[in-house]
C-alpha cells in the first residue's frame, strides 16, 4: 500500500487555573509524501506536528489569560 497524501488532525484540551474552565487547541495538516523517503518524512512530520500543537496550546492559554 502506497500512501501519497495524508490529512492529520490533532487536538488537545487542558484545564486552566480557573475552576470549570479549559483551553482547546486544534491543528490540521494536509501532507503529500514521497514514497522513497516515507520513514524519514514521517519522523520529521510527527515531531513538527507535536511542536505545532504545543505552540497552539500556548497561544490559546495566553488568550484565556489576557481575556480575564
FENDA-V403002 format. One record per residue. OMEGA is omega as a letter, one per 30 degrees, with the letter a starting at -180 (* if undefined). NEAR is the number of other ideal C-beta (glycine too) atoms within 8 Angstrom. D_CENTER is the distance of its C-alpha to the mean C-alpha in Angstrom with 2 decimals. Layout:
omega = {OMEGA,OMEGA}
near = {NEAR,NEAR}
d_center = {D_CENTER,D_CENTER}
This chain:
omega = {a,l,a,l,a,l,a,l,a,a,l,l,a,l,l,a,l,a,l,l,l,a,l,l,l,l,l,a,l,a,l,a,l,a,a,a,a,a,l,l,a,l,l,l,l,l,l,l,l,l,l,l,l,l,l,l,l,l,l,l,l,l,l,a,a,l,a,*}
near = {2,4,8,6,8,8,8,10,7,9,9,8,7,8,6,9,2,5,3,3,8,7,12,8,11,8,12,8,10,7,9,5,12,6,8,4,8,10,6,7,10,9,8,8,11,8,8,8,12,8,8,10,13,8,8,11,12,8,9,11,11,8,8,11,7,6,5,4}
d_center = {25.88,24.25,20.68,20.63,17.50,14.27,11.97,8.56,7.25,4.90,5.99,7.97,11.43,13.54,17.26,18.82,22.29,23.98,25.13,23.58,20.74,17.00,13.86,10.99,7.67,5.98,4.46,6.98,8.52,12.22,13.54,17.22,18.31,21.74,23.33,25.17,22.29,19.86,19.55,19.07,16.53,14.51,14.50,13.46,10.60,9.36,9.83,8.36,4.96,5.46,6.99,4.91,3.05,6.78,8.20,7.14,8.56,11.45,12.23,12.40,14.63,16.74,17.32,18.62,20.76,22.28,22.88,25.40}
